[in-house]
Amino acid sequence: MERRRLIPPWLRRGFEAGAIGALLSGGTLLAFQLSRPEPRLALPQGIDGSLILVPALLALGVLAVGLPIFLAATRTEAVLGAVAGFLVAADLLMAVSFVSRQLIAVHWLSRSLPLGVVAALLAIPVAVVGIVIGPLASEHGFGHSSGLRAVLAGAVVALALALIGPYVG
């Protein structure tokens, strides 16, 4: 007789992808820490700022969204797992960034925000594109082909945002 699982597979996959994504997005915090001596008040302009944002954008918007889509058995599980993965990864990155007190100035808001919050906000469009293109734009909506579409679409948007991100803030 089969035991009933306490946690649905999509939620388990979302938590796994979110934990991996948060771990890898920590590279953004480390890159910002090593980018220049104190005081670090803003993201550097140009390619330096882009390289600081790339780990978070790819880990949050591409990996944490793409992995649950690859492993899903249905379209619903793919979408729910991708959303859960993104939310877990973004929350963990924002919490670590808040605790480590890595604030950057966001000029158009006239405020200083934790770097993890800025990276998570920039990763939202990446995750949305991955979720829309992957499960919703393919015939089956789950599995390897949908996961590949989500990863490729998200990666293109992530690299575009990484290139313009330091100029916006």
Secondary structure, 3 states (H helix, E strand, C coil): CCCCCCCCHHHHHHHHHHHHHHHHHHHHHHHHHHHCCCCCCCCCCCHHHHHHHHHHHHHHHHHHHHHHHHHCCCHHHHHHHHHHHHHHHHHHHHHHHHHHCCEEEECCCCEEEEHHHHHHHHHHHHHHHHHHHHHHHCCCCCCHHHHHHHHHHHHHHHHHHHHHHHHHC
